[in-house]
Amino acid sequence: GGFASGGGSNVPQQMSINGVATWTYGQSSNAQSGAKGGKDAGKGCGGGPKGAGFPGGGGGDGGMVGAHSNVFVGNLPEGTTQEALQQVFSVHGEVQSCSVMSKAGRTFGFVKFGSIASAARAIAAANGRSGWLVKFANNDANISTKGAGKGVDSFGKGGKGPSSDMKVEHTNVFVGGLPDETTQEWLRAHFSQYGKIKSCLVSKKAEGEQTYGLVEYYTVAEAERVVQMLSGQPGWFVKFAINDARSGGWDQQLPHSNVFVGNLPEGIDKDYLERTFAQHGTVVSTIMHTDPPPDGPNAGKRYGFVKFATVAAAARAIEALDGHEGWNVKVAINDTVAGGKGGYQWFDDWSWNTWGGKGAGWIWQPSERSGKEPERPEPPPSDNLYVKDLPPGITEDEVHATFSKVGSVVECRVLRWDNASGCAALVRMASTELAARARTQLSGTVHERCLQPLTVTLQNRGGECVEDHLYVKGLHCTSTTDQLRTLFGRYGTVKWCRILPLPFQPRGSTVPDVAALVQMGSAQEAQYAIEGLNGRTSAELGQPMTVRFAESKQGGAETDTKPNNNLYVKGWPVGFPDFLLQSIFEQYGSVVRLRLLDNPDPEQPTCAALVQMSRVEEAVVAVRQLHGRTVQTAMPPMHVRYAGKDQGHSDNLYITSLPRTITELQLRQTFAKYGEIARLRLLQQAGSHETHALVQLTSPQAAAAALRELDGSVPAYKGPTLYVTYAAKRENKP
């Protein structure tokens, strides 16, 4: 069985009797046809907009899921070593190879077993353990650990990240075999004779098992000393802990492991800086800026960046070295440093801010990208628009809704780095005239996502109201003090105003509101401001978006392509099977061949496809009926369980088997009827065909009701939006 042809006779059944999809994420039509897989013996029947067509030959991958013994392990703690991962999985069978790597702040690994049976046992036993995602890998490729740290990393193209076979040094010591009555104070007192202790913990693994402890020192040398002196002594089991991760909730103490070092004197070189910081953990890279800027806040000052392998090591270094020899040591503004050659270098829009010596936290600062890059001349008018400075976390649905108020939107795509940084978007309108109108009406305005009612009250200090001081809540995070001063200045004199920093850096899918303090010129002016602004929405608060014409694709093949029976489809969700897409197109005729195309960007949740209809007339109908439309499809059920290693009864739920294109809003709608949602976070798995999520409700009772009714059901999901165009015919090469 290969590509289906004629009438859809080879399309697998999509739904069971109860209406739930029978397919699973990542499944393909080859999985339905036995172990040999399919063959596509054609010689090429056209191509996509860039000339990519159906190549001849190419048998299917044949197989059922699990037709090899390579296992993917996701959600690993930061600092997990190859040796530790191999030790855990070797109990399930012979391990032929093992690798651990990190990408975009996520740690994951691959374990290659000697047999498929061993791999299946490991998946059954380990999936969900400690929050791990364990499943068959997408392919049976044996990833070598050598050079795994090369390539594009967070330091720019050509950078060198931590390789998978790198030994990560840290200062966490595991102490096993402790008496049950051991206290944290006793453990700290006993182990402090070997060095300065940063943190200490005493715990039991489970009922009936031995008590153990974790002791974190400030330097690697101190940890090595205690392990060397106490390891092997009767009664105790002292060794380095498996990793350098700290126990915590959803938010970590530091957002990343990149450290800024300022006020460096002359004579300090890169090697000295790296040796000094390596006392506190493994240093991945060090960058020194030896030419201080001639002006600005850092005029005449040398500075550098030290990237650690773990967040815990960065925290130790900051606490120990800030003020050392006059150095200014703090967490860097972001986890990226300009150090590579070429490529894109991302800049986070959140900066660490300290004011008045009384508090510190994260505030939004407008991106400096536009100021560092010369503004390109705007391309000539077309139906394509480029929109920048959109608020963080914005969805394609929200951008589509905004531009639809001007006219018909053909295509929309949000360009984002993460859910906490500013976004851009590409919007294609139905005509050049509509695009020009949208550019005129929307450029310079604040997007609706930023608009929300304000709460303005007198500031309460020490239990008493300060008559001329105002406390403002409900500000969108991209609001600025200049905007605040302008808005409140309409009601009197603004002596000063300040946006209050957040105590943590936003990193999840929900961007929080911020608050502010404003001092008016008098108590009467403060009352005027309360009467005029409390409970009202201002269109002046938030980052204004910029709309301009986008650059046209070279060659213009996509717009000049004449109707033919080869179609190029975009917007198909990653992980949704090819036979499901085939069934959609077979509503309009006979599908000769269909192929899903791998997205070159693995972070994107959608992919493209090539579809060949039997006749041009059928392709014309399919384009007319499907282009820009949202299609409804059957979906696999989601799985809901209690979060945590022990999966004990609580208000926290862990959800698996979600489509990668599901939005936070859709998931909120799914759980909203069971009570207020305290927290919700989508967990994108690198290389996975599905998404996981954490949902915290306000009570264990509400969580129990949601688990009972939603486990095995289908989430609120509107289905994918398809963009269908005629594919360009591939030119024959001599």
ChimeraX attribute file (.defattr): number of C-alpha atoms within 10 A of each C-alpha:
attribute: neighborCount
match mode: 1-to-1
recipient: residues
	/A:1	18
	/A:2	20
	/A:3	21
	/A:4	18
	/A:5	19
	/A:6	14
	/A:7	14
	/A:8	19
	/A:9	8
	/A:10	16
	/A:11	19
	/A:12	17
	/A:13	12
	/A:14	18
	/A:15	15
	/A:16	11
	/A:17	7
	/A:18	6
	/A:19	12
	/A:20	16
	/A:21	17
	/A:22	15
	/A:23	22
	/A:24	17
	/A:25	20
	/A:26	16
	/A:27	18
	/A:28	24
	/A:29	26
	/A:30	25
	/A:31	22
	/A:32	20
	/A:33	18
	/A:34	13
	/A:35	14
	/A:36	15
	/A:37	19
	/A:38	21
	/A:39	17
	/A:40	17
	/A:41	13
	/A:42	12
	/A:43	11
	/A:44	15
	/A:45	18
	/A:46	25
	/A:47	23
	/A:48	24
	/A:49	22
	/A:50	15
	/A:51	14
	/A:52	19
	/A:53	24
	/A:54	24
	/A:55	14
	/A:56	13
	/A:57	13
	/A:58	14
	/A:59	15
	/A:60	20
	/A:61	17
	/A:62	21
	/A:63	20
	/A:64	18
	/A:65	17
	/A:66	18
	/A:67	15
	/A:68	22
	/A:69	21
	/A:70	28
	/A:71	25
	/A:72	22
	/A:73	22
	/A:74	23
	/A:75	19
	/A:76	20
	/A:77	19
	/A:78	20
	/A:79	23
	/A:80	23
	/A:81	22
	/A:82	21
	/A:83	14
	/A:84	12
	/A:85	19
	/A:86	21
	/A:87	11
	/A:88	11
	/A:89	22
	/A:90	15
	/A:91	12
	/A:92	18
	/A:93	16
	/A:94	15
	/A:95	20
	/A:96	15
	/A:97	17
	/A:98	24
	/A:99	25
	/A:100	27
	/A:101	24
	/A:102	22
	/A:103	14
	/A:104	12
	/A:105	11
	/A:106	15
	/A:107	19
	/A:108	24
	/A:109	24
	/A:110	25
	/A:111	28
	/A:112	27
	/A:113	24
	/A:114	16
	/A:115	15
	/A:116	18
	/A:117	15
	/A:118	20
	/A:119	28
	/A:120	19
	/A:121	14
	/A:122	23
	/A:123	20
	/A:124	12
	/A:125	13
	/A:126	18
	/A:127	15
	/A:128	19
	/A:129	13
	/A:130	15
	/A:131	16
	/A:132	17
	/A:133	20
	/A:134	24
	/A:135	22
	/A:136	23
	/A:137	21
	/A:138	16
	/A:139	15
	/A:140	14
	/A:141	11
	/A:142	14
	/A:143	16
	/A:144	12
	/A:145	17
	/A:146	12
	/A:147	13
	/A:148	19
	/A:149	19
	/A:150	14
	/A:151	13
	/A:152	16
	/A:153	19
	/A:154	22
	/A:155	22
	/A:156	20
	/A:157	18
	/A:158	15
	/A:159	17
	/A:160	20
	/A:161	22
	/A:162	22
	/A:163	19
	/A:164	24
	/A:165	19
	/A:166	18
	/A:167	15
	/A:168	20
	/A:169	22
	/A:170	30
	/A:171	28
	/A:172	30
	/A:173	23
	/A:174	19
	/A:175	23
	/A:176	18
	/A:177	15
	/A:178	19
	/A:179	12
	/A:180	13
	/A:181	8
	/A:182	14
	/A:183	14
	/A:184	17
	/A:185	11
	/A:186	12
	/A:187	18
	/A:188	21
	/A:189	10
	/A:190	10
	/A:191	16
	/A:192	16
	/A:193	10
	/A:194	15
	/A:195	16
	/A:196	15
	/A:197	20
	/A:198	17
	/A:199	14
	/A:200	17
	/A:201	16
	/A:202	20
	/A:203	15
	/A:204	14
	/A:205	9
	/A:206	9
	/A:207	7
	/A:208	7
	/A:209	10
	/A:210	14
	/A:211	19
	/A:212	21
	/A:213	22
	/A:214	22
	/A:215	23
	/A:216	28
	/A:217	26
	/A:218	24
	/A:219	24
	/A:220	19
	/A:221	17
	/A:222	20
	/A:223	25
	/A:224	19
	/A:225	13
	/A:226	20
	/A:227	19
	/A:228	12
	/A:229	11
	/A:230	14
	/A:231	15
	/A:232	12
	/A:233	9
	/A:234	8
	/A:235	10
	/A:236	15
	/A:237	16
	/A:238	22
	/A:239	20
	/A:240	21
	/A:241	18
	/A:242	17
	/A:243	20
	/A:244	24
	/A:245	17
	/A:246	16
	/A:247	7
	/A:248	8
	/A:249	7
	/A:250	10
	/A:251	12
	/A:252	15
	/A:253	14
	/A:254	15
	/A:255	18
	/A:256	23
	/A:257	22
	/A:258	28
	/A:259	25
	/A:260	20
	/A:261	22
	/A:262	19
	/A:263	17
	/A:264	20
	/A:265	15
	/A:266	9
	/A:267	8
	/A:268	13
	/A:269	15
	/A:270	17
	/A:271	11
	/A:272	11
	/A:273	18
	/A:274	20
	/A:275	11
	/A:276	11
	/A:277	24
	/A:278	21
	/A:279	20
	/A:280	28
	/A:281	26
	/A:282	24
	/A:283	23
	/A:284	20
	/A:285	18
	/A:286	19
	/A:287	20
	/A:288	19
	/A:289	15
	/A:290	17
	/A:291	10
	/A:292	12
	/A:293	13
	/A:294	10
	/A:295	9
	/A:296	7
	/A:297	8
	/A:298	13
	/A:299	10
	/A:300	14
	/A:301	18
	/A:302	19
	/A:303	22
	/A:304	21
	/A:305	25
	/A:306	27
	/A:307	27
	/A:308	26
	/A:309	27
	/A:310	25
	/A:311	24
	/A:312	25
	/A:313	29
	/A:314	26
	/A:315	21
	/A:316	20
	/A:317	24
	/A:318	20
	/A:319	13
	/A:320	16
	/A:321	18
	/A:322	15
	/A:323	12
	/A:324	10
	/A:325	10
	/A:326	12
	/A:327	16
	/A:328	16
	/A:329	23
	/A:330	20
	/A:331	23
	/A:332	22
	/A:333	20
	/A:334	20
	/A:335	20
	/A:336	19
	/A:337	22
	/A:338	17
	/A:339	17
	/A:340	17
	/A:341	12
	/A:342	10
	/A:343	12
	/A:344	13
	/A:345	18
	/A:346	17
	/A:347	18
	/A:348	20
	/A:349	19
	/A:350	23
	/A:351	18
	/A:352	20
	/A:353	15
	/A:354	13
	/A:355	11
	/A:356	6
	/A:357	6
	/A:358	6
	/A:359	12
	/A:360	16
	/A:361	16
	/A:362	19
	/A:363	25
	/A:364	24
	/A:365	16
	/A:366	17
	/A:367	15
	/A:368	11
	/A:369	11
	/A:370	9
	/A:371	8
	/A:372	8
	/A:373	8
	/A:374	8
	/A:375	8
	/A:376	6
	/A:377	6
	/A:378	10
	/A:379	12
	/A:380	10
	/A:381	16
	/A:382	18
	/A:383	19
	/A:384	24
	/A:385	25
	/A:386	17
	/A:387	23
	/A:388	19
	/A:389	21
	/A:390	27
	/A:391	26
	/A:392	23
	/A:393	21
	/A:394	24
	/A:395	21
	/A:396	18
	/A:397	12
	/A:398	14
	/A:399	23
	/A:400	20
	/A:401	15
	/A:402	17
	/A:403	22
	/A:404	15
	/A:405	10
	/A:406	16
	/A:407	17
	/A:408	16
	/A:409	22
	/A:410	18
	/A:411	20
	/A:412	20
	/A:413	17
	/A:414	21
	/A:415	18
	/A:416	18
	/A:417	17
	/A:418	15
	/A:419	18
	/A:420	22
	/A:421	23
	/A:422	25
	/A:423	21
	/A:424	22
	/A:425	22
	/A:426	20
	/A:427	25
	/A:428	24
	/A:429	24
	/A:430	15
	/A:431	15
	/A:432	16
	/A:433	14
	/A:434	21
	/A:435	27
	/A:436	19
	/A:437	13
	/A:438	21
	/A:439	20
	/A:440	12
	/A:441	13
	/A:442	19
	/A:443	16
	/A:444	14
	/A:445	16
	/A:446	21
	/A:447	23
	/A:448	14
	/A:449	17
	/A:450	25
	/A:451	18
	/A:452	17
	/A:453	15
	/A:454	19
	/A:455	18
	/A:456	25
	/A:457	20
	/A:458	21
	/A:459	19
	/A:460	13
	/A:461	9
	/A:462	7
	/A:463	7
	/A:464	9
	/A:465	13
	/A:466	16
	/A:467	18
	/A:468	19
	/A:469	24
	/A:470	25
	/A:471	18
	/A:472	23
	/A:473	18
	/A:474	19
	/A:475	25
	/A:476	23
	/A:477	24
	/A:478	24
	/A:479	23
	/A:480	20
	/A:481	17
	/A:482	11
	/A:483	14
	/A:484	23
	/A:485	18
	/A:486	13
	/A:487	17
	/A:488	22
	/A:489	16
	/A:490	13
	/A:491	20
	/A:492	16
	/A:493	15
	/A:494	21
	/A:495	14
	/A:496	14
	/A:497	19
	/A:498	16
	/A:499	20
	/A:500	18
	/A:501	22
	/A:502	20
	/A:503	13
	/A:504	16
	/A:505	23
	/A:506	19
	/A:507	17
	/A:508	18
	/A:509	19
	/A:510	16
	/A:511	18
	/A:512	14
	/A:513	15
	/A:514	19
	/A:515	20
	/A:516	19
	/A:517	20
	/A:518	24
	/A:519	24
	/A:520	25
	/A:521	17
	/A:522	16
	/A:523	16
	/A:524	14
	/A:525	21
	/A:526	27
	/A:527	20
	/A:528	16
	/A:529	21
	/A:530	22
	/A:531	14
	/A:532	14
	/A:533	20
	/A:534	15
	/A:535	14
	/A:536	14
	/A:537	16
	/A:538	16
	/A:539	13
	/A:540	17
	/A:541	25
	/A:542	24
	/A:543	23
	/A:544	21
	/A:545	18
	/A:546	17
	/A:547	26
	/A:548	21
	/A:549	22
	/A:550	19
	/A:551	14
	/A:552	14
	/A:553	9
	/A:554	8
	/A:555	10
	/A:556	11
	/A:557	17
	/A:558	17
	/A:559	12
	/A:560	11
	/A:561	14
	/A:562	13
	/A:563	16
	/A:564	20
	/A:565	22
	/A:566	29
	/A:567	26
	/A:568	23
	/A:569	24
	/A:570	21
	/A:571	20
	/A:572	23
	/A:573	23
	/A:574	24
	/A:575	20
	/A:576	25
	/A:577	21
	/A:578	20
	/A:579	25
	/A:580	18
	/A:581	20
	/A:582	23
	/A:583	18
	/A:584	16
	/A:585	24
	/A:586	19
	/A:587	14
	/A:588	18
	/A:589	20
	/A:590	21
	/A:591	26
	/A:592	20
	/A:593	21
	/A:594	23
	/A:595	17
	/A:596	19
	/A:597	15
	/A:598	12
	/A:599	14
	/A:600	8
	/A:601	9
	/A:602	13
	/A:603	15
	/A:604	14
	/A:605	21
	/A:606	19
	/A:607	20
	/A:608	20
	/A:609	20
	/A:610	24
	/A:611	29
	/A:612	27
	/A:613	25
	/A:614	17
	/A:615	15
	/A:616	16
	/A:617	14
	/A:618	20
	/A:619	27
	/A:620	19
	/A:621	14
	/A:622	22
	/A:623	21
	/A:624	12
	/A:625	13
	/A:626	19
	/A:627	17
	/A:628	19
	/A:629	15
	/A:630	14
	/A:631	13
	/A:632	12
	/A:633	17
	/A:634	16
	/A:635	24
	/A:636	22
	/A:637	20
	/A:638	17
	/A:639	18
	/A:640	24
	/A:641	21
	/A:642	22
	/A:643	22
	/A:644	16
	/A:645	11
	/A:646	10
	/A:647	15
	/A:648	11
	/A:649	15
	/A:650	18
	/A:651	19
	/A:652	24
	/A:653	23
	/A:654	20
	/A:655	21
	/A:656	19
	/A:657	21
	/A:658	23
	/A:659	23
	/A:660	24
	/A:661	19
	/A:662	20
	/A:663	17
	/A:664	17
	/A:665	12
	/A:666	14
	/A:667	19
	/A:668	17
	/A:669	13
	/A:670	16
	/A:671	21
	/A:672	13
	/A:673	11
	/A:674	19
	/A:675	15
	/A:676	14
	/A:677	18
	/A:678	12
	/A:679	16
	/A:680	20
	/A:681	18
	/A:682	20
	/A:683	17
	/A:684	17
	/A:685	17
	/A:686	18
	/A:687	13
	/A:688	22
	/A:689	21
	/A:690	24
	/A:691	20
	/A:692	21
	/A:693	19
	/A:694	19
	/A:695	22
	/A:696	22
	/A:697	23
	/A:698	16
	/A:699	16
	/A:700	16
	/A:701	15
	/A:702	21
	/A:703	25
	/A:704	20
	/A:705	12
	/A:706	21
	/A:707	20
	/A:708	12
	/A:709	11
	/A:710	19
	/A:711	16
	/A:712	15
	/A:713	14
	/A:714	19
	/A:715	23
	/A:716	15
	/A:717	19
	/A:718	13
	/A:719	18
	/A:720	19
	/A:721	18
	/A:722	20
	/A:723	20
	/A:724	24
	/A:725	26
	/A:726	27
	/A:727	28
	/A:728	25
	/A:729	21
	/A:730	17
	/A:731	11
	/A:732	5
	/A:733	4
	/A:734	3
